[in-house]
Structure formats: structure tokens, C-alpha cells
Amino acid sequence: MNSIKEIQEEIVEEFAMFDEWMDKYEHIIELGKELPLIEEQYKTDENLIKGCQSRVWLHAEMQDDNIVFTADSDAIITKGIIALMIRTFSNQTPKDIAEANVDFIDKIGLKEHLSPTRSNGLLSMVKQIKMYAIAFSVQSNS
């Protein structure tokens, strides 16, 4: 299993292959299509990420010391963005997720090419993922 940092480096390299932002958007949309989808039973209000303009559901569960995330969104670009986050953080330990740096988001130029509301949504996704990590690490220590 690759570390969060290795996955982030892969993503940065992937996005570097595209010169045009339209191509990067296409890539994000493709990633959204490959997203491990959340089960219908988890599409609840409590799994909705607050601060996202579109609806994004995020579910987390522990599997053998790692957190596994699934998600879905009703917006095509947002679905791709959460897919990127899941690819980065799913199947990692709570400690690694909580301590992870997310500067790869700036390196691929994502924030500057998103509308302010989508950009806020992206930050909300990261915050939610880290909150799950902190909650799970507290549980496992008690």
C-alpha cells in the first residue's frame, strides 16, 4: 500500500501531463466515474459534508487499523474531487490521515481553478476526512 505522500505525488504527476485546464477537468470527471460509491443506507444528512454547494456524502469505517472511505455526489465535478480525496486518504491509518499535508491540492492548481464555493467545498471535504481520522484515533486509544 502506498503512503499518502506517494499517492499525492502520483496525482501531481498525472495532472502535470495535461497542459489545458479543460483536460484536467475531464480527468477529474473520469476519476468521479471510478469512485467507490457509498451504499444507499449511508446517504443520510449526517454524512453530508457541510459547506459544499452540491450534495456530497462521505462515509468512513475502520477496516484492520485503516479508514476506508466511500462517497458520492450529485455534481459531476464534485464527484471527481471527492474521488481524488478518497484515492489519497482511503485505506490509510487515522494517524497518517490526521497528520497528512494537503499541499498537493495547490500543486495541481485545483484551488485556483475552482469557483470560491467549490474551493470552500474542497476544504470542507479535507476537514471532514481529517475529523473522521481524529475521531477514529480517539476511539482506538480508549
C-alpha positions in Angstrom: 0.0 0.0 0.0 1.4 3.4 -1.0 1.7 6.1 1.6 -0.4 9.3 1.4 2.6 11.2 0.2 3.4 8.7 -2.6 -0.3 8.8 -3.8 -0.2 12.6 -3.8 3.0 12.6 -5.8 1.3 10.3 -8.3 -1.7 12.6 -8.6 0.6 15.6 -9.1 2.5 13.8 -11.9 -0.8 12.7 -13.5 -2.1 16.3 -13.6 1.2 17.5 -14.9 0.6 15.5 -18.1 -2.3 17.8 -19.1 -1.5 21.3 -20.4 -5.0 22.6 -20.6 -7.4 23.0 -17.7 -10.2 21.6 -19.8 -8.2 18.3 -20.0 -7.7 18.4 -16.2 -11.4 18.8 -15.7 -12.0 15.9 -18.0 -9.6 13.8 -15.9 -11.4 14.9 -12.7 -14.7 13.8 -14.2 -13.3 10.4 -15.2 -12.0 9.9 -11.7 -15.5 10.6 -10.4 -16.8 7.8 -12.6 -14.4 5.3 -10.9 -15.4 6.5 -7.4 -16.1 3.6 -4.9 -19.7 4.6 -4.3 -21.3 4.9 -0.9 -24.1 2.5 -0.1 -27.6 4.0 -0.2 -28.1 3.5 3.5 -25.3 5.9 4.2 -26.7 8.7 2.0 -28.0 10.4 5.1 -28.0 14.0 6.3 -25.3 13.3 8.9 -23.0 12.0 6.1 -23.5 15.1 4.0 -20.4 17.4 4.1 -21.3 20.8 5.4 -20.0 23.7 3.4 -20.3 22.0 0.0 -22.5 23.7 -2.6 -23.5 20.4 -4.1 -24.5 17.4 -2.0 -21.6 15.2 -1.1 -22.0 12.2 1.1 -18.9 10.8 2.8 -18.9 7.5 4.8 -15.9 6.2 6.8 -15.4 2.9 8.5 -12.4 1.2 10.2 -11.1 -2.0 8.5 -8.0 -3.5 10.1 -6.5 -0.3 11.5 -7.2 1.7 8.3 -10.1 4.0 7.5 -11.9 3.1 4.3 -13.9 6.0 2.7 -16.8 5.8 0.3 -18.6 8.8 -1.1 -21.0 10.1 -3.7 -22.1 13.5 -5.1 -24.9 14.8 -7.2 -22.5 17.0 -9.1 -20.1 15.6 -11.7 -17.0 17.8 -10.9 -17.5 17.5 -7.2 -17.7 13.7 -7.5 -14.3 13.8 -9.2 -12.8 16.0 -6.5 -14.1 13.7 -3.7 -12.7 10.8 -5.7 -9.3 12.4 -5.6 -9.6 12.8 -1.8 -10.7 9.2 -1.3 -7.9 7.9 -3.5 -5.4 9.9 -1.3 -6.8 9.1 2.1 -8.8 5.8 1.9 -7.1 2.7 3.4 -4.7 4.8 5.5 -4.3 4.9 9.2 -6.1 7.5 11.3 -2.8 9.0 12.4 -1.4 9.3 8.9 -4.6 10.9 7.7 -4.8 13.4 10.6 -1.1 14.4 10.1 -1.2 14.5 6.3 -0.2 17.6 4.4 -2.6 18.5 1.6 -0.4 20.8 -0.5 -0.8 18.6 -3.5 -4.1 20.4 -4.0 -2.2 23.6 -4.7 0.4 21.8 -6.7 -2.2 20.5 -9.2 -3.7 24.0 -9.3 -7.0 22.8 -8.2 -8.0 25.6 -5.8 -7.2 28.4 -8.2 -9.3 26.8 -10.9 -12.4 26.2 -8.8 -15.1 28.7 -8.1 -14.9 30.1 -4.5 -17.8 27.9 -3.4 -16.3 24.7 -4.9 -13.0 25.7 -3.3 -14.7 26.0 0.1 -16.3 22.7 -0.5 -12.9 21.1 -1.2 -11.6 22.5 2.1 -14.8 21.1 3.8 -14.0 17.6 2.4 -10.5 17.7 3.7 -11.7 18.9 7.1 -14.4 16.1 7.3 -11.8 13.4 6.3 -9.4 14.6 9.0 -12.3 14.8 11.6 -13.1 11.2 10.9 -9.4 10.3 11.3 -9.2 12.1 14.7 -12.5 10.5 15.9 -11.2 7.0 15.0 -7.8 7.6 16.6 -9.5 8.7 19.8 -11.8 5.6 19.7 -8.8 3.2 19.2 -6.9 4.8 22.1 -9.7 4.5 24.6 
